[in-house]
């Protein structure tokens, strides 16, 4: 399965409770923090909720 890299680029301050909790569920706690995860429908749905706060990149195998 494909992997994606998610990086928080904007602050969660002043955002809705749902958006803040979605970032925490993804495992992102501060700006600049990144994680690599499988590209599943669940993860893509969470990313869609906070798409204005994160940057998403495809991870290519070497």
N, C-alpha and C positions, 0 to 999 in steps of 0.2 A: 504494500500500500504506500502511497505517496506521503511525503512528510512536508510540513510547512513550518516556517519560523515566524513567530509572532513577537513583535517588539512594541512596548508601550511608548508612545510618542507624546501624549498629552496627559494632563492631570485629570484625576477623577474628582477633584474638589468641585463642588457645585453641580455635580451630575446626579441623576436620579439614583435611588437606592438600588434599583434593578441593575443599572449599569455598573455601579461600584461592586456589587456582589458578583456580577459576571466576571469582572477582572480578577477578583479573588478566586473564583472557581477555576479560572484558567491557570492560576498560580502566579499571576503577575501582581507585584506589590508596589513597584515604584517606576518612575520614568526611566527609560533606558534599559530596563530589564527585558531579557529575551528568553524564549523557550522554544524548543523544537518538539512537535507533536505530530501524531498521525492525522491525516486529512480525513476525518470522519464527518458524517452529517451533524452529529452533536456539536463537535468543535466548530464547524463552519457556522452553525446557528448562533453559537455564543459570539464568534467573531463578528457576525453580521450585526449583533446587538451593540457592539462597541467599535464598529468600523471607523468611526471618526476619532477614536482615541489610540488606535494601534496601526502598525504597519505589518503587512503580511507578505512573506516572500516564499517562493518555492525552494526547497532544499534539493539540490541535485546530488546524485551519487557520483563518486569519483571513480 
